Amino acid sequence: MRKIIHIDMDAFFASVEQLDTPQYRGRPLVVGGLPNTRGVIAAASYEARRFGIHSAMSSAEAQRRCADLIFVRPRFARYRALSQEIRELMLAITPHVEPLSLDEAYLEVTDCTLFQGSATRIANHLRRQIFEQTGLTASAGVSFNKMLAKIASDLNKPNGIAVITPQEADAFIASLPIGRFHGIGKATAAHMARLNIHTGADLRAADPKMLVKEFGKRGAFYAAIAHGEDHREVSAKREHKSVGSETTFARNLTQREDIFTALLTQNEQAFSDLARHNLMAHCVTIKIKYHDFSQITRSKTLSSTFHCASDSHYWLDRLLDDVPLDKPIRLVGVTFSRLTAKQPNKQMSLW
């Protein structure tokens, strides 16, 4: 039986800011956006979340909910540095580490002999090491496949752990609301609701052929996960054809200023992942999804590469000019493609 751990840092960006600035600790704080503006926030501390504040909310709405809210500009270089420290702790346990973003990763520990092979003890050991080295807390999910491990890591946040054993999996999956399944977003959940599929038990009872008819190739995947089947490997090395980031808003955006601010936030996160993989890109693409789930993309390809996140700001602005803004927008994303490995700087020979 495989042993998979999913580690998810708790409110990572916001927690880093509270770590580095003691007067922010215990206070509601958001990263990104500006007070009294129409900007969009990127992350919220747990203190801010008690007011119903969350990522992708407008700054104005967040400040309306909490007058004492602290706004902090993102510092992606600092987040990347801490993420790398945490990654090194993971790699000291197993070489089978698959990063998903700066703040989460899968670990395969099936053959790990640490703590007599107990995945739960390994996960708690790693969480303790992360806290001792960085001062940050992490939550963990432990199970026998990636889907269940990822769901489990969210059950006891913050600073918690949850384990889903093979014996518990069937009952757990059956009781799970359909929107909690990893890979089933709001649109798919709404589609399933129209088919009277509301829980894992409903999904398990559904005809697999009907699921394929309704959802295409993904339908077979949905039928499998309803029975706890997820055979995806933890991939330590993946060939990246593109690197991107996107976010869905709690409330649709209509103002260009808000939309462009959200694109800048996703651009920073996408470029951060690009740098982490030691890659450079020739092409940047923006993705806009409207309230009716129709979507549009616009791209720009350069002969040179984007060397820093701000290199693409001009083109994001130009690409957005080419997007109709006549309907409310529910999602924006930025993707870098036509990738090439970053070459180390070499000193030019005098000869």
N, C-alpha and C positions, 0 to 999 in steps of 0.2 A: 504493500500500500504506500502510495506516495505521501510525502510530508511537505506541505507548502506553507510558507509564512508570508503574509502581506503586512508590510510595515507602512504606516501612514503617520507622518508628523502632524501634531496637533496645531491647527491654525498657524502654519509655519511662518509665513511672512510677518504676521502680526506678533507672533510669539518672539521672533528674532528682535523686533523693535522694542518690545517690552524687556527683553533680556539685556539689550545694550543700553537702554535708558531707564534706570530704576524708577524714576518718577512716573513712568507710564504703567508700571505694574499694578494690576488690580483695577485698572481704569478702562472704560470703553474706548477702543482705538480702531481706526481703519487705515489700511495702506492704500494709497492712490486716491484720486479725487482731491478736491479742494473745497473748503467751506464756502458757502454762499455762491456756489457755481453749479453748472449743469453737468459736471463731470461724473464719471462712474468709478466706484471703488473696486479694488482688486481683491481685498481680503479684509476680514473682520475678526477681532479678538473675541474670545468667548464672553467677555463682559459686554461687548457691543451686541453680540447675538441675542442676549437676553432682552434687548429692545426690538428684536425682530429684524436687525440689520444683517445683511449678508452681501457676499460678493455680487457684483453686477448691478447693485442698487445705485441709484443716482445719489450724488453727494447731498443734494438738497433734501431728498426724502430721508436719508440717513440722519442728517442734522435735525430735521423736523422731529424725528423719533427720539433723539437724544441731544439736547442742547449743549451738553458738556463733552460731546464726542471729540476725540483727538484725531486729527488728520496728519498722516506721515507720508512723505514721498517714498516710493519704493527704492530699494538699494539692491539691485539684482546681483552685483558683484559680491556683496556680503552673503546673500542667500546661496549663491553658487559655491562659495568657499565652504560654508557650513555643510552644504549638501555633499560636497566632496569628502569632508571629514567623516560624515555619517556613512558614506559609501565605503570608505576604507575599513570601517568597523565591520560592515557586512562581509566584505571580501576576506577579512581575517577569519571568518567562520566558514564560508563556502565560496568557491569560485562561481557558483551558479546563482548570480544576482542579475535580475532584469529590472533596470530602472524604468519607471513610467513617467516620472517628472522629477522636479527638484525635491519633492517632498514625499515620494512614495516609491516602493519597489517590492518585487517578489523575490523570495529566496527559496531555493529547492534544497532541503536538508535531509532528504531520504537516506542518504548514505553517510551522513555526518555522525561521527562517534562522540561528539561533545555531549556531556550529560547523559551518557548511555543512549544517545540517539533520541532523547525526548524533545520533540519539536516545541512543546509548550515551555520547557525550561530554557531551551535555546532562545526562544522569543523573549522571555523575560530577562534573560542575561543580556541580550542585545539592547533592550529598552533601558536597562540599568546602565549599560556602558554609554549609550547615547546621552543620557541625562548627566552622568558623571563627567563626560568629556565636553559637552556643549552647554549644559544647563537647560536643554529643551526636552520636552516630553514627547513620546511617540505612543501610538496605539497599535496593537497587533491583532491580526486574525490568523488562526491556525486551522488548517483542514487538509483534505486529501486532494483538492484541486484548486485551481486559481480562482474560479468563480466564487466558491464558498469562502475561501480565505479572504477575498476582498470584501465580501459582504460582512464577514465576521469582524473585520477590523473597525467597522463603523458602529458596532453594537454597543460598545462600552466606552465611547469617547467622552471626554479626553482622558489620556493617561490610563488606558485600560487594555484588557486583552479578552478575547473570546475564542473558544475552541468549538468547532463543529466536527464531531467524530462520525465515522461511517454509520454507527448505530443510531445517531441522532439525526442524520441528514434527511431521511425521507419525511419525518414529521416536521422538521424545520422548513423544508422546501414547500411542503403542502400548505403551511400556514402563512407563507411569505406573500405580502401584497405584490402584485405583478410589477409595479413600478420599482420595487427594490432589487429586482434581478439586474445584475450588471449586463449592459448591452441592450436593455429595454428602456428607451427614453420616453419622454412624454407623448410624442406622436404615436409611437408603437403601442404604448400602454392604452392610449385613447382608442386606437384601432382594435386592440384586443377587448376592451370594454364593450365595444359595439358587437363583438362576437360572444359576449357574456363570459369572457375570461378575466377574472379579477384576482385570482390567487394562484399559487403554484399548483394546488390541487386541480383547479380548473384547467390549467395549462397541461398538466399531466393527462387529464382525461380527454383532451382535444385530439382529434384525428390528425396524425402527422401529415397526411396528404393534404388535408385542408390548410394546415399551417404553411406548407410549401406553396400552395396555391395563393394564399393571401400575402405571404411575406417573402416569397422567392427562396433563395438559398439560405437566408437567415432562418426560415421556418424550420429547417432540419436542426439547426443549432438550438432553437427554442425548445423543440421537442426533446432534445438530448438533455439540456440543463434542467428541464422539469423532472428528470429522473436522476439528477445529480451527476450527469456525465459531462465531463469537460476534460478532454485529452490534450489540451494545449500545453506545450512544454514551457518551462521557464528558460527563456532564451537569453543567455549572457551576451551574445554578440548578434546583433541584427544589422542587416544591410539597410541603411536608410535611403529611401528614394525621395522622401520629403520629410520635413519637420514642421509641425504647426501647432497652433493653439486656438481654441475657440471657446466662447461662453454663450450661454442662453440667459436672457434677462428675465427677472421675476416680473417685470412690467415692460411692455413693448416700448421701444424708443421711436421718437418721431423727429427729433431735432438733430440737424447735421452735426452740431457741436458735440452732442452726447455720443453720436455714432462714431465720430472721428476719435474722440477720447477713448472709447472702448477699443477701437482698432489699435491705438497706440499701446494700450495695456497688453493686448494679445500679441502685438509685435514684440514687445519686450520679453514676454514669456517664451515665444517661439524662438527668438534669437538667443535667449539664454540656453535653451535646449540645444540649439545649433552649436553654440560655443562649447557646451559640455561634451558633445560628441566630436569635437575638434574638426568641425566641418565648416565649409563656406558655401554660399549659394549665389547663383546667377539670376534666379527668378523669384519674384515675390507675388503672391496671389492673395486677394481678399475675397472672402466669402460672406455674402449677405443672405440671411433667410428671413422672409417676411412672415407676418402674423398668420397668413394662410398656408404656410409651409412651402410655398414656392421659393426658389432661391436663385441667386445669380452670382457668378464669379467674374473677376477681372484680374488680369495678370500683366506683369511687365518683366521682360527679360533683358538683362544687360550683358555686354561682352565682358565686363569686369565683374568682380564679386562684391557683395555687401560686406564691408569690414567691421561695421558696428551697427547697433540697432538703429541709431539715428540716420544712417545712410538711406534707409528706406522711407523715412518720414515724408519726403517730398513726393515719392511715388505713391504712397498710400493716399495722400491728399488728391493727387491727380486721378488715381483709380476710382476714388470715391466720387469724384466729379462725374464719372461715367456711369454711375449707378442711379437709377430712378429712386427717388425718395418720396414717392407718392403714396406709399403704404407703410403702416407701422412695422417695425423691425424687431424680431424676437431673438436673433442670434447674429453674431459677427465672428469672423475668424481670420487669421493670417497664417499663411503657409509659405515656407521657403522650399524651393526645389531646384533641380539641375545642380545637384550638390557635388562638391569636390573636397577632398581631404585638405586640411590646412597644412601648408608646408612650413617646416621650421625655418626661422630666419637664419641665413647663412652669411657669414662675413665675406665680402667680396675680396678675392685675391688681388694683391697689389700687382701681380704679374699677369 
